[in-house]
Amino acid sequence: MREFEYFQETAGNIVGDSWTKMLKKHGDQGWELCSVNPLNTYKKQNNKGSEDKIPRDDDQMQTTYIATFKREI
């Protein structure tokens, strides 16, 4: 019987250099990407310096993802 261990890591982006580096780092350690699911979607506040923390209409949406990795033990 085959047994696996799993771990999860959050990612703010699933494209680009940081995503590629994360996949390479874990792949070099024997981990295989199992799934990627959206964890949370929210308005990214562009007006961080102001006193007004209310999201504005021109703020972009940001999604945080959870990536699950597995490897055989």
C-alpha positions in Angstrom: 0.0 0.0 0.0 1.4 3.4 -1.0 1.3 6.2 1.6 1.6 9.9 0.9 2.2 13.0 3.0 0.7 16.3 2.1 1.3 20.0 2.9 -0.4 23.2 1.8 1.0 26.6 1.0 -0.8 29.8 0.3 0.1 31.9 -2.8 -0.9 35.3 -3.8 -0.4 34.6 -7.5 -0.4 31.4 -9.6 1.6 32.8 -12.5 4.9 34.5 -12.9 8.4 34.1 -11.4 7.4 33.6 -7.7 5.0 30.8 -8.7 7.6 29.1 -10.9 10.3 29.4 -8.1 7.9 27.9 -5.6 7.1 24.9 -7.9 10.8 24.3 -8.6 11.8 24.6 -4.9 9.2 22.0 -3.8 9.7 19.8 -6.9 13.4 19.6 -6.1 12.4 18.3 -2.7 10.2 15.6 -4.2 6.9 17.2 -3.8 4.3 17.0 -6.5 1.6 19.7 -7.0 -1.7 18.0 -6.2 -4.3 20.9 -6.4 -4.7 24.7 -6.5 -7.9 26.2 -5.1 -8.9 29.8 -4.5 -8.9 30.5 -0.8 -10.0 34.1 -0.5 -10.9 36.9 -2.9 -10.9 40.5 -1.7 -10.4 44.0 -2.9 -6.7 45.0 -2.9 -6.5 48.5 -1.4 -4.5 50.9 -3.4 -5.0 53.7 -0.9 -3.1 52.2 2.0 -1.5 55.5 3.1 -4.8 57.3 3.7 -6.9 57.2 6.8 -9.9 56.0 4.7 -9.6 52.1 4.6 -12.9 51.7 2.8 -12.4 49.8 -0.5 -13.0 52.0 -3.5 -14.6 51.0 -6.9 -11.2 51.3 -8.7 -9.5 48.9 -6.3 -8.4 45.7 -8.0 -9.6 42.3 -6.9 -7.0 40.0 -5.4 -7.3 36.2 -5.0 -5.2 34.2 -2.5 -4.8 30.5 -3.5 -4.0 27.4 -1.5 -1.7 24.9 -3.3 -1.6 21.4 -2.0 1.5 19.2 -2.6 2.1 15.5 -1.9 4.9 13.0 -2.0 5.2 9.4 -1.3 6.6 8.3 2.0 
